[in-house]
Amino acid sequence: MVYDSHLGPVYGIWGTPSFSGSTHFSLGNQKVEKRMGCRQSLQNSEVFKVRTIYINEPLKNVYCTNTISTTKYSKWSFLPRYLYLQFSKAANAFFLFITILQQIPDVSPVGKYTTLLPLLVILAISGIKEIVEDYKRHMADKVVNSKTTEVFRQNSWHVIKWKEVNVGDIVKNLNGEFLPADMILISSSEPQAMCYVATANLDGETNLKIRQALLETAGTQKEEQLVNLAGKIECEGPHRQFNNFVGTLYLRGKSPVSLGPDQMLLRGTQLKNTLWIIGIVIYTGFETKLMQNAVKSPLKRSKVEKVTNLQILVLLLLLFLMSAVSCVGALIWNKIYLENIWYMGNNDNPSHNFVFDLVVFIILYHNLVPISLLLTLETVKFIQAQFINWDEDMHYDQNNLYAMARTSNLNEELGQVKYLFSDKTGTLTCNSMTFKKCTIAGVIYGNHSDNYDDDPENLSQSSFCEFNDPKLLENFENGHPSAEYINEFLTLLCVCHTVIPERHGNDIIYQASSPDEAALVKGAKKLGFVFTTRTPYSVTIEVMTEMHTFEILNILEFSSNRKRMSIIVRTPAGHLRLYCKGADTVILERLSKDSLFVEDTLKHLEYFATEVTLCIAYTDLTEKEYQDWLEKYQRANQFYKTEFKKLEECYEIIEKEFLLLGATAIEDRLQANVPETISTLLRANIKIWVLTGDKQETAVNIAFSCKLISGTTPRIYLNASSFEATQQIIEYNCGDLGNLLGKENDLALIIDGETLKYALRFEIQRKFLDLALSCRAVLCCRLSPLQKAEIVDLVKKREGAITLAVGDGANDVGMIRMAHVGVGISGNEGMQATNNSDYSIAQFRYLEKLLLVHGTWNYFRVTKCILYCFYKNVVLYIIGIFTSLPPLTLGIFEKCCSQKSLLEYPQLYTVSQTGEVFNTKVPVPRLSVPKALELDDNGRKFMSELTSSARKPRDRENGTGSHNHHLQRHVPSNDMKTSHKVPPPKSP
């Protein structure tokens, strides 16, 4: 969907029109809001002004309506906006000009309607297409706005539509329902006023998250209690930060209470495992965080279309020049011969005739610009899109999914992609991490063989996906010297996490913030240590049929800087214990001198190098030690909203003197043929950036697995907590590269979302991009959806190259819209990415054929069709032949190379990528061998065969061959010196 439409009048409570504007904006902005909706003024403002919401006083709350409109046109704006878009094309504007001239009496040498009728047909066909597409958007909006929810009004519950919800309303949602607006949770059906929500529509994560109401409002559940609820909420104005919220609740007769992200429920999230919740609406419509992160979808026009417009302008100049020369010739001829030719009549005002003759000649020569070009291209591209839809090589049998071209306007762009931006989870991987190996007390356990079937269809049935080593349980049950360590190790896996158990009958499904956490809990469950229940203050596990409850005292959160997560608990025996898991580098440096098994664990970590590894450790605390630290923690926690660094420093105080238990190895299985696909795309000179919301360590490990980076690739890490630190580290690395800055180097750049926020500031944005473009691979971790879109937009504007973004979740929608070409993968995270994409595929590996084969073919077909149309209209004046059939046939069936050649030699892709075949400097189509493709003897033999076949008559039936005879002059000769080798074609 495209979020680029106005909201209409701003409605107040009960749907009454209100024209007072939004109270938290300046008066200068209110007029803009009334005309264009709240969204634009909100997103352009970085100042979060205080907003006051009055509880049970609806007339005081006047903010944006909850109506969402994503249509491009309204019934009033369609005609002017559509005509503007159509006549912004040079060809249409020119033919409109000719049509007007032809209506002047005695001016046109041809009929009045010879140009008007074809132009009307073209506009009508394009208009019908626009109406159909926009009608689909309108119907989708209607479905969303017409959803119903319960609202407490006039002392009772009423069922109303989402579009009628207003700021300040008290809303009730039931299990499984999506939330209609951003709300503050005040009570729920669960103990301690908890609730569980799925946030896949916001961040792409399929796990559940816990939200908890304040104790002051937890008991407000009945109607009489809601009637007596009085007070106000003061909070920050709308902004797009999902995880940030600061507010204060003022209840009548009670002390003010602070509100934070734990009480915030966002529009688009789904209520799970909770019978009902009650909340107070604080943001509606385009002010919600979901809509604040929506990226306006730009009007996508292909590079070829832009070049075509420029060429049409050149033709227009040529037409005017020809007309002017013809006028001069007519004047000279008239001056010499007109007096002696009685039947031509006399004209006493020859100067007046120059303008008249110029108009006549323009009308006479106007066919130099092909009016059929646009209609021919529409037909050609539509059929090309069907070829993509029908391609059996991109058919995923497991889910019976075909590739789908959701637009036909960008077919040729697929052949010019220079930068590919990819999500990680669900796009490169199967989004299914598995616990495979571990080392405990110096003993290694798990699968020691990697000989397994790579067929993704057998993934769910193959046993290698699970931890399988009976030796571990035998050592635990038979009193092995390491039995106590095994018990503590598995207990830690069950306790130290943020996983939420979801019960379905007797089964437990674990919802985790990251797949690796879920994998560890599942692995422990298989070994008899079952995580069963979580509350905000306790965790209950079942160990060999015995129940144990651990009191949660503090959770020391994971961050990309800390690279670890810790939890302080009181064990069932009453002891204070700190459990910690994290990257080996940060755990090992915090070990106690009394810690054992360090050397053995390090050796095993080397063996686990291809998997995601975590070290497992713990330490016991005394009451005094914990109480002293708790005072420091509470003081530091006051600065959490403004400076997380102070909290991290406090964590450092207690995270020390660890005793090592062992380490785990987790595998996030890649989709089939991902490493091979990435290798092929890199050989095609396509730069690949991975943009993910996942943590840094996981992203780096996946980059290793898919061969995007190797073990010998130097890595640049950008992790900073302030603008000054970010600026310093970027300038240092730029200076370190020296003359290599701006050139591609065998480097990998890894940056997290917090650092990227500072790196995208205007002062250092250019230097950051210079550094990133100097690296062969770029990994951006912990990114918000908007940051992904900003990265794509930055590269697109700076480099001017064609970009492609591919993803499978709702958090990828922004970058999919922002890129020149957006590709959605039909995965496990819903259809949001697919519905907002230009092309959809079922697996990442299908990108190889989509780009290298369809992209290259479509580029050559479209460009040759355009040039053919131009040449056809020029020839019209020479031999009088006029037909659109030859360019139409060429645009549908032309192949520059066979499919086998394009897949075997990805370097051929650079011919279309660089735009050498079609630009304003090259009026004649040609196929040259790219510089990257310097061949050895076998390769030259292959290209020679390809050249000779190009000189032969086209054989349409076998699908090979080309009429492009220009290839031969660019093939390297046998005595050409080569520096890079391309492997010969494989034998059949």
TORDO-529728 format. One line per 3 residues: number of its first residue (from 1); their letters; for each residue x, y, z of C-alpha. Coordinates in steps of 0.2 Angstrom, whole numbers. Layout:
NUM) A) X:Y:Z | ...
***
This chain:
1) MVY) 0:0:0 | 5:18:-3 | 3:30:11
4) DSH) 3:46:1 | -15:53:2 | -24:66:12
7) LGP) -34:63:28 | -48:75:23 | -56:85:37
10) VYG) -50:82:55 | -64:74:65 | -67:76:83
13) IWG) -76:65:96 | -91:55:89 | -86:60:71
16) TPS) -90:79:73 | -80:89:61 | -67:99:70
19) FSG) -56:113:62 | -46:118:77 | -31:108:71
22) STH) -20:97:82 | -16:105:99 | 2:100:100
25) FSL) 7:109:84 | 11:127:81 | -2:138:73
28) GNQ) 8:139:57 | 7:120:54 | -12:119:58
31) KVE) -17:125:41 | -5:113:32 | -13:99:42
34) KRM) -31:103:37 | -26:103:19 | -14:88:18
37) GCR) -17:78:34 | -6:76:49 | 6:64:43
40) QSL) 18:75:33 | 20:89:46 | 23:75:59
43) QNS) 37:66:50 | 46:82:45 | 46:87:64
46) EVF) 60:80:75 | 53:90:91 | 41:79:101
49) KVR) 30:92:109 | 20:87:125 | 3:81:122
52) TIY) -11:80:135 | -25:67:134 | -40:70:146
55) INE) -48:53:152 | -67:53:150 | -67:71:144
58) PLK) -69:68:125 | -72:86:120 | -55:92:126
61) NVY) -46:79:115 | -45:85:97 | -32:76:86
64) CTN) -31:67:70 | -45:55:65 | -41:37:64
67) TIS) -45:35:46 | -32:28:35 | -31:33:16
70) TTK) -18:25:5 | -26:29:-12 | -17:39:-25
73) YSK) -32:48:-32 | -49:54:-26 | -64:56:-37
76) WSF) -60:75:-38 | -42:74:-40 | -41:59:-52
79) LPR) -43:69:-69 | -31:84:-65 | -18:73:-57
82) YLY) -19:59:-70 | -18:71:-84 | -3:79:-76
85) LQF) 6:63:-74 | 3:58:-92 | 7:74:-100
88) SKA) 23:75:-90 | 29:62:-103 | 37:71:-117
91) ANA) 29:61:-131 | 11:63:-124 | 14:82:-122
94) FFL) 21:83:-140 | 6:74:-147 | -6:85:-137
97) FIT) 2:100:-145 | 0:92:-162 | -18:88:-159
100) ILQ) -21:107:-155 | -12:113:-170 | -22:101:-181
103) QIP) -39:109:-175 | -34:125:-183 | -43:127:-199
106) DVS) -33:127:-215 | -17:123:-206 | -16:104:-205
109) PVG) -11:95:-221 | -19:80:-213 | -35:76:-205
112) KYT) -40:84:-188 | -42:67:-179 | -27:58:-186
115) TLL) -17:61:-170 | -32:65:-158 | -39:47:-159
118) PLL) -23:37:-156 | -19:49:-141 | -36:47:-134
121) VIL) -35:28:-135 | -18:28:-126 | -24:39:-112
124) AIS) -40:29:-110 | -30:12:-108 | -18:20:-96
127) GIK) -32:28:-86 | -42:12:-85 | -26:4:-78
130) EIV) -24:18:-65 | -42:17:-60 | -42:-2:-57
133) EDY) -26:-1:-47 | -32:13:-36 | -49:5:-34
136) KRH) -40:-10:-26 | -31:2:-14 | -48:10:-10
139) MAD) -56:-7:-6 | -41:-12:5 | -42:5:15
142) KVV) -61:2:17 | -58:-15:24 | -46:-8:37
145) NSK) -56:7:42 | -72:-4:43 | -65:-16:56
148) TTE) -74:-15:72 | -68:-13:91 | -77:-10:107
151) VFR) -76:8:115 | -82:14:132 | -94:29:128
154) QNS) -109:36:137 | -106:24:152 | -107:8:142
157) WHV) -98:-2:129 | -101:1:110 | -95:-8:95
160) IKW) -89:5:82 | -78:5:67 | -59:9:68
163) KEV) -61:25:58 | -72:32:72 | -59:29:86
166) NVG) -53:45:94 | -39:50:105 | -44:48:124
169) DIV) -56:33:120 | -56:18:132 | -54:3:120
172) KNL) -57:-15:124 | -49:-29:113 | -51:-47:114
175) NGE) -38:-61:111 | -33:-63:93 | -38:-45:88
178) FLP) -27:-32:80 | -26:-15:90 | -34:-1:81
181) ADM) -23:13:88 | -8:17:99 | -14:14:117
184) ILI) -9:14:135 | -13:-2:144 | -23:0:160
187) SSS) -29:-17:164 | -30:-35:157 | -37:-52:160
190) EPQ) -21:-59:165 | -13:-60:183 | -3:-44:187
193) AMC) -11:-35:172 | 0:-43:159 | -3:-46:141
196) YVA) 6:-53:126 | 7:-45:109 | 14:-51:92
199) TAN) 23:-37:83 | 27:-45:66 | 18:-30:57
202) LDG) 30:-18:66 | 47:-26:67 | 46:-42:57
205) ETN) 49:-53:73 | 37:-67:75 | 39:-69:94
208) LKI) 27:-63:107 | 32:-48:119 | 25:-44:136
211) RQA) 17:-28:141 | 11:-24:159 | -1:-11:166
214) LLE) 3:0:181 | -3:-7:198 | -13:10:200
217) TAG) -24:5:185 | -23:-14:185 | -40:-16:195
220) TQK) -49:-4:183 | -60:-17:174 | -78:-15:177
223) EEQ) -90:-2:170 | -93:7:186 | -74:8:189
226) LVN) -71:15:171 | -85:28:173 | -76:35:189
229) LAG) -59:35:180 | -53:53:179 | -37:62:176
232) KIE) -25:65:162 | -10:58:152 | 4:69:148
235) CEG) 16:62:135 | 28:66:121 | 20:70:104
238) PHR) 20:57:89 | 36:51:83 | 42:35:74
241) QFN) 53:27:87 | 45:10:91 | 54:7:107
244) NFV) 54:24:115 | 40:32:125 | 39:44:139
247) GTL) 23:49:148 | 15:53:165 | -2:47:171
250) YLR) -11:59:183 | -26:50:191 | -37:61:202
253) GKS) -33:59:220 | -17:49:217 | 2:53:214
256) PVS) 8:55:196 | 15:39:189 | 28:37:175
259) LGP) 23:28:159 | 36:19:148 | 37:7:133
262) DQM) 31:-8:144 | 13:0:145 | 13:5:127
265) LLR) 2:-5:114 | 5:0:96 | -7:0:81
268) GTQ) -5:-16:70 | 1:-27:85 | -10:-43:88
271) LKN) -16:-48:106 | -11:-66:110 | -14:-78:124
274) TLW) -24:-64:133 | -43:-65:135 | -45:-46:134
277) IIG) -36:-29:138 | -42:-12:141 | -32:3:135
280) IVI) -33:22:133 | -30:28:115 | -16:41:114
283) YTG) -11:42:95 | -23:38:80 | -22:38:61
286) FET) -6:44:54 | 0:49:71 | 2:31:76
289) KLM) 20:24:76 | 16:11:63 | 10:25:51
292) QNA) 25:36:56 | 36:23:49 | 27:21:33
295) VKS) 37:27:19 | 29:37:5 | 30:26:-11
298) PLK) 38:36:-25 | 32:36:-42 | 44:22:-50
301) RSK) 50:26:-67 | 63:15:-75 | 80:22:-81
304) VEK) 76:17:-99 | 60:27:-98 | 70:42:-93
307) VTN) 82:40:-107 | 68:37:-119 | 60:54:-114
310) LQI) 77:62:-117 | 78:55:-134 | 61:60:-138
313) LVL) 66:78:-134 | 81:76:-146 | 69:70:-159
316) LLL) 58:85:-156 | 73:97:-158 | 77:88:-174
319) LFL) 59:90:-180 | 59:108:-177 | 76:110:-185
322) MSA) 69:101:-201 | 53:111:-200 | 64:127:-200
325) VSC) 75:122:-214 | 60:117:-224 | 52:134:-221
328) VGA) 68:143:-226 | 68:132:-242 | 50:136:-245
331) LIW) 53:155:-244 | 68:153:-256 | 58:143:-268
334) NKI) 43:155:-267 | 54:170:-270 | 61:162:-286
337) YLE) 47:152:-294 | 31:158:-286 | 28:173:-297
340) NIW) 29:162:-313 | 17:149:-306 | -1:156:-308
343) YMG) -10:141:-301 | -2:144:-284 | -9:161:-282
346) NND) -1:177:-275 | 4:181:-257 | 8:199:-254
349) NPS) 14:195:-236 | 28:182:-237 | 34:186:-219
352) HNF) 17:181:-212 | 19:164:-221 | 34:159:-212
355) VFD) 25:155:-196 | 11:147:-205 | 23:136:-215
358) LVV) 32:131:-199 | 16:125:-191 | 12:115:-207
361) FII) 29:107:-208 | 28:103:-189 | 12:94:-192
364) LYH) 18:86:-208 | 34:79:-199 | 26:75:-183
367) NLV) 27:56:-187 | 45:57:-184 | 41:54:-166
370) PIS) 32:37:-164 | 15:39:-157 | 13:20:-156
373) LLL) 29:19:-145 | 21:20:-128 | 7:8:-132
376) TLE) 19:-4:-140 | 30:-3:-124 | 15:-6:-113
379) TVK) 10:-22:-123 | 28:-28:-124 | 31:-26:-105
382) FIQ) 14:-34:-101 | 19:-50:-110 | 37:-50:-103
385) AQF) 28:-50:-85 | 18:-65:-90 | 35:-74:-95
388) INW) 41:-71:-77 | 24:-77:-70 | 25:-93:-81
391) DED) 43:-97:-77 | 43:-115:-70 | 62:-113:-64
394) MHY) 55:-100:-52 | 41:-111:-46 | 43:-117:-28
397) DQN) 34:-134:-27 | 34:-135:-8 | 21:-121:-7
400) NLY) 16:-121:-25 | 21:-103:-27 | 26:-95:-43
403) AMA) 36:-79:-46 | 24:-64:-49 | 27:-48:-58
406) RTS) 16:-36:-49 | 20:-22:-60 | 26:-22:-78
409) NLN) 34:-5:-78 | 51:-10:-71 | 55:-26:-81
412) EEL) 71:-18:-89 | 77:-12:-72 | 80:-30:-67
415) GQV) 94:-30:-80 | 103:-14:-73 | 104:-18:-54
418) KYL) 120:-12:-46 | 116:-13:-27 | 106:-26:-19
421) FSD) 99:-23:-1 | 93:-39:8 | 85:-43:24
424) KTG) 93:-58:33 | 80:-68:43 | 68:-77:32
427) TLT) 76:-70:16 | 93:-77:17 | 89:-90:31
430) CNS) 74:-101:34 | 71:-92:51 | 73:-108:60
433) MTF) 88:-109:72 | 92:-126:79 | 103:-131:94
436) KKC) 116:-143:87 | 131:-144:99 | 137:-139:115
439) TIA) 152:-141:127 | 150:-143:146 | 164:-144:158
442) GVI) 176:-148:144 | 166:-162:136 | 159:-159:119
445) YGN) 141:-165:115 | 130:-165:99 | 130:-169:81
448) HSD) 148:-173:75 | 143:-176:57 | 138:-163:44
451) NYD) 133:-176:31 | 115:-172:28 | 103:-169:14
454) DDP) 102:-151:9 | 85:-152:1 | 74:-139:10
457) ENL) 59:-150:7 | 66:-163:19 | 70:-150:32
460) SQS) 56:-154:44 | 58:-173:43 | 77:-174:45
463) SFC) 84:-178:62 | 100:-168:61 | 90:-152:65
466) EFN) 89:-157:83 | 102:-159:96 | 105:-178:97
469) DPK) 118:-185:109 | 112:-198:122 | 129:-196:130
472) LLE) 124:-180:139 | 109:-187:148 | 119:-203:152
475) NFE) 132:-192:161 | 119:-182:170 | 109:-197:177
478) NGH) 124:-209:180 | 133:-197:192 | 147:-192:180
481) PSA) 159:-179:188 | 152:-166:176 | 134:-170:181
484) EYI) 132:-155:192 | 139:-143:178 | 127:-151:166
487) NEF) 112:-147:178 | 118:-129:180 | 121:-127:162
490) LTL) 103:-133:157 | 95:-123:171 | 104:-108:164
493) LCV) 97:-111:147 | 79:-112:154 | 80:-97:165
496) CHT) 92:-84:156 | 81:-78:142 | 66:-67:138
499) VIP) 56:-81:130 | 37:-82:132 | 29:-99:133
502) ERH) 13:-101:123 | 1:-116:128 | -9:-125:115
505) GND) -17:-139:124 | -3:-149:131 | 10:-142:119
508) IIY) 21:-127:123 | 26:-116:109 | 40:-104:113
511) QAS) 40:-86:107 | 57:-77:108 | 64:-60:103
514) SPD) 77:-70:93 | 77:-87:85 | 93:-92:94
517) EAA) 85:-90:112 | 70:-101:106 | 83:-114:100
520) LVK) 92:-115:116 | 75:-117:126 | 69:-130:114
523) GAK) 86:-139:116 | 85:-139:135 | 67:-145:134
526) KLG) 72:-160:124 | 85:-164:137 | 72:-164:151
529) FVF) 73:-146:157 | 57:-139:152 | 53:-120:153
532) TTR) 34:-119:158 | 29:-102:165 | 34:-84:165
535) TPY) 28:-70:175 | 36:-52:176 | 43:-58:193
538) SVT) 47:-77:191 | 51:-91:179 | 46:-109:182
541) IEV) 54:-124:175 | 51:-143:176 | 67:-154:179
544) MTE) 63:-172:177 | 45:-170:182 | 50:-159:197
547) MHT) 44:-140:197 | 57:-126:202 | 52:-108:203
550) FEI) 66:-94:201 | 62:-77:207 | 67:-64:194
553) LNI) 76:-49:203 | 84:-40:188 | 86:-43:169
556) LEF) 102:-35:162 | 97:-33:144 | 107:-38:129
559) SSN) 114:-24:118 | 126:-24:103 | 139:-15:114
562) RKR) 137:-28:128 | 136:-43:117 | 128:-53:132
565) MSI) 113:-54:143 | 112:-58:161 | 98:-62:174
568) IVR) 99:-61:193 | 88:-73:201 | 84:-81:218
571) TPA) 85:-99:217 | 72:-111:224 | 85:-114:238
574) GHL) 86:-96:242 | 103:-92:235 | 107:-76:224
577) RLY) 114:-81:207 | 118:-71:191 | 117:-81:175
580) CKG) 125:-74:159 | 126:-80:141 | 135:-70:127
583) ADT) 149:-69:115 | 165:-78:119 | 175:-62:119
586) VIL) 165:-53:133 | 163:-69:144 | 180:-75:144
589) ERL) 188:-58:149 | 176:-58:164 | 180:-75:171
592) SKD) 186:-79:188 | 204:-85:191 | 196:-101:198
595) SLF) 186:-104:183 | 189:-121:175 | 189:-129:157
598) VED) 194:-113:149 | 207:-121:137 | 195:-135:132
601) TLK) 181:-123:129 | 192:-112:117 | 196:-128:107
604) HLE) 178:-133:105 | 173:-115:100 | 185:-116:86
607) YFA) 177:-132:81 | 160:-123:82 | 166:-109:71
610) TEV) 153:-111:57 | 139:-110:70 | 132:-96:81
613) TLC) 141:-98:97 | 137:-92:115 | 147:-95:131
616) IAY) 138:-99:147 | 143:-94:164 | 137:-89:181
619) TDL) 142:-82:198 | 135:-82:215 | 131:-66:224
622) TEK) 130:-62:243 | 115:-52:250 | 126:-37:254
625) EYQ) 135:-37:237 | 118:-37:228 | 110:-24:239
628) DWL) 125:-12:236 | 124:-15:218 | 105:-12:218
631) EKY) 106:5:225 | 118:10:211 | 107:2:198
634) QRA) 91:11:204 | 101:28:203 | 107:23:185
637) NQF) 90:18:180 | 84:36:181 | 95:40:166
640) YKT) 89:26:156 | 78:37:145 | 92:48:141
643) EFK) 108:39:142 | 108:20:142 | 127:20:144
646) KLE) 126:24:162 | 115:8:164 | 128:-2:155
649) ECY) 142:4:166 | 131:-1:181 | 129:-19:173
652) EII) 148:-20:172 | 150:-18:191 | 141:-35:195
655) EKE) 145:-45:179 | 162:-51:184 | 171:-66:192
658) FLL) 161:-78:181 | 163:-97:182 | 163:-105:165
661) LGA) 150:-119:162 | 153:-121:143 | 146:-115:127
664) TAI) 133:-118:114 | 132:-119:95 | 117:-114:86
667) EDR) 113:-116:67 | 102:-104:57 | 99:-114:42
670) LQA) 101:-105:26 | 89:-106:12 | 94:-118:-2
673) NVP) 108:-112:-14 | 110:-95:-5 | 129:-95:-5
676) ETI) 129:-100:-24 | 117:-86:-28 | 127:-73:-19
679) STL) 143:-79:-27 | 135:-78:-44 | 127:-60:-41
682) LRA) 144:-54:-34 | 152:-60:-51 | 139:-50:-60
685) NIK) 146:-35:-52 | 131:-33:-40 | 135:-26:-23
688) IWV) 126:-34:-9 | 121:-25:8 | 113:-35:22
691) LTG) 100:-24:32 | 93:-33:47 | 85:-30:63
694) DKQ) 94:-44:71 | 109:-43:83 | 126:-40:76
697) ETA) 134:-57:80 | 120:-67:72 | 121:-56:56
700) VNI) 140:-58:55 | 139:-77:57 | 126:-78:43
703) AFS) 137:-68:32 | 150:-81:34 | 138:-95:31
706) CKL) 132:-87:14 | 150:-83:9 | 147:-65:8
709) ISG) 162:-62:19 | 176:-75:22 | 187:-78:37
712) TTP) 201:-68:30 | 191:-53:26 | 196:-38:37
715) RIY) 181:-31:46 | 177:-13:51 | 165:-12:66
718) LNA) 156:4:69 | 149:4:87 | 147:21:95
721) SSF) 135:28:108 | 136:47:103 | 138:58:88
724) EAT) 156:63:93 | 162:45:95 | 153:40:78
727) QQI) 162:55:69 | 179:50:77 | 178:32:72
730) IEY) 172:36:54 | 185:49:51 | 199:37:58
733) NCG) 194:23:46 | 192:35:31 | 210:41:35
736) DLG) 216:23:37 | 210:19:20 | 219:34:12
739) NLL) 220:33:-7 | 209:17:-7 | 194:27:0
742) GKE) 180:27:-14 | 187:11:-22 | 181:-6:-19
745) NDL) 191:-16:-7 | 190:-33:1 | 183:-26:17
748) ALI) 167:-29:27 | 159:-15:36 | 147:-19:51
751) IDG) 137:-5:59 | 122:-6:72 | 107:5:71
754) ETL) 112:16:86 | 128:21:77 | 119:23:60
757) KYA) 107:35:68 | 122:47:71 | 131:42:54
760) LRF) 116:48:44 | 117:65:51 | 122:78:38
763) EIQ) 139:82:45 | 146:65:43 | 134:57:31
766) RKF) 145:59:16 | 161:52:24 | 151:37:31
769) LDL) 144:33:13 | 162:35:6 | 168:22:19
772) ALS) 153:10:16 | 155:11:-3 | 174:7:-1
775) CRA) 169:-10:6 | 165:-26:-3 | 151:-31:10
778) VLC) 141:-20:22 | 131:-27:36 | 119:-15:45
781) CRL) 112:-23:61 | 98:-18:74 | 90:-7:61
784) SPL) 72:0:62 | 61:-1:46 | 64:17:43
787) QKA) 83:16:44 | 82:2:31 | 73:14:19
790) EIV) 85:28:23 | 100:18:19 | 92:13:2
793) DLV) 87:31:-2 | 105:37:3 | 114:25:-9
796) KKR) 101:28:-23 | 103:47:-23 | 122:47:-20
799) EGA) 127:34:-33 | 113:36:-45 | 114:17:-48
802) ITL) 99:5:-49 | 95:-2:-32 | 85:-18:-28
805) AVG) 78:-22:-10 | 72:-39:-5 | 64:-44:11
808) DGA) 50:-55:18 | 43:-45:33 | 32:-30:37
811) NDV) 48:-22:43 | 55:-23:25 | 41:-13:17
814) GMI) 50:3:18 | 66:-2:9 | 56:-12:-4
817) RMA) 46:4:-8 | 61:15:-8 | 72:5:-20
820) HVG) 71:7:-38 | 65:-12:-38 | 57:-20:-23
823) VGI) 56:-39:-22 | 45:-48:-9 | 48:-65:-3
826) SGN) 33:-75:2 | 39:-81:19 | 33:-85:37
829) EGM) 31:-67:41 | 15:-63:32 | 11:-55:15
832) QAT) 15:-37:19 | 32:-37:10 | 24:-46:-5
835) NNS) 9:-35:-6 | 20:-20:-7 | 33:-26:-19
838) DYS) 36:-24:-38 | 40:-43:-40 | 37:-57:-28
841) IAQ) 47:-74:-27 | 46:-89:-15 | 65:-91:-12
844) FRY) 81:-80:-12 | 89:-91:-25 | 76:-86:-38
847) LEK) 84:-69:-39 | 98:-77:-50 | 87:-80:-64
850) LLL) 76:-65:-61 | 90:-53:-63 | 103:-62:-75
853) VHG) 90:-70:-87 | 74:-60:-87 | 82:-44:-82
856) TWN) 95:-45:-96 | 83:-51:-109 | 70:-38:-104
859) YFR) 83:-24:-105 | 88:-29:-123 | 71:-32:-128
862) VTK) 64:-15:-122 | 79:-5:-128 | 79:-13:-146
865) CIL) 60:-11:-147 | 62:8:-143 | 76:10:-156
868) YCF) 66:0:-169 | 51:11:-166 | 62:26:-169
871) YKN) 70:19:-185 | 53:13:-191 | 46:31:-191
874) VVL) 62:38:-199 | 60:25:-213 | 42:30:-215
877) YII) 48:45:-225 | 60:34:-236 | 50:19:-241
880) GIF) 33:22:-234 | 32:7:-223 | 22:9:-207
883) TSL) 19:-6:-195 | 21:-9:-177 | 23:-28:-179
886) PPL) 42:-30:-181 | 46:-19:-165 | 32:-28:-155
889) TLG) 39:-45:-160 | 57:-40:-156 | 52:-33:-139
892) IFE) 44:-50:-134 | 55:-63:-141 | 73:-55:-143
895) KCC) 87:-64:-133 | 104:-57:-133 | 111:-73:-126
898) SQK) 105:-90:-121 | 99:-93:-103 | 113:-106:-101
901) SLL) 126:-93:-106 | 119:-79:-95 | 119:-91:-79
904) EYP) 136:-98:-83 | 144:-81:-86 | 136:-69:-74
907) QLY) 149:-55:-80 | 138:-53:-96 | 125:-45:-84
910) TVS) 136:-29:-83 | 132:-25:-102 | 114:-21:-97
913) QTG) 119:-15:-79 | 130:-1:-86 | 117:4:-99
916) EVF) 130:3:-113 | 117:-3:-125 | 104:11:-123
919) NTK) 109:29:-119 | 109:46:-128 | 127:44:-133
922) VPV) 124:27:-143 | 111:29:-156 | 114:11:-162
925) PRL) 112:-4:-151 | 127:-14:-148 | 133:-28:-137
928) SVP) 151:-26:-130 | 160:-38:-119 | 161:-30:-102
931) KAL) 178:-26:-95 | 175:-38:-80 | 174:-52:-93
934) ELD) 191:-55:-99 | 192:-72:-106 | 204:-87:-107
937) DNG) 205:-98:-122 | 190:-108:-118 | 180:-93:-114
940) RKF) 185:-84:-130 | 180:-100:-139 | 163:-99:-131
943) MSE) 161:-81:-135 | 167:-84:-153 | 154:-97:-155
946) LTS) 141:-85:-148 | 147:-72:-161 | 146:-84:-175
949) SAR) 128:-89:-170 | 124:-71:-169 | 128:-69:-187
952) KPR) 117:-83:-193 | 99:-81:-196 | 89:-81:-180
955) DRE) 82:-98:-175 | 67:-95:-165 | 62:-113:-161
958) NGT) 78:-117:-152 | 78:-101:-142 | 96:-97:-146
961) GSH) 105:-85:-157 | 104:-66:-160 | 104:-54:-175
964) NHH) 116:-43:-166 | 131:-43:-177 | 140:-29:-168
967) LQR) 146:-42:-155 | 160:-48:-166 | 170:-32:-166
970) HVP) 171:-32:-147 | 177:-50:-144 | 194:-51:-137
973) SND) 207:-58:-150 | 218:-73:-147 | 233:-62:-144
976) MKT) 224:-51:-131 | 233:-51:-114 | 221:-56:-100
979) SHK) 223:-54:-81 | 207:-63:-75 | 201:-80:-80
982) VPP) 184:-86:-82 | 181:-104:-81 | 176:-113:-97
985) PKS) 158:-119:-100 | 154:-135:-91 | 153:-151:-102
988) P) 136:-158:-104
***
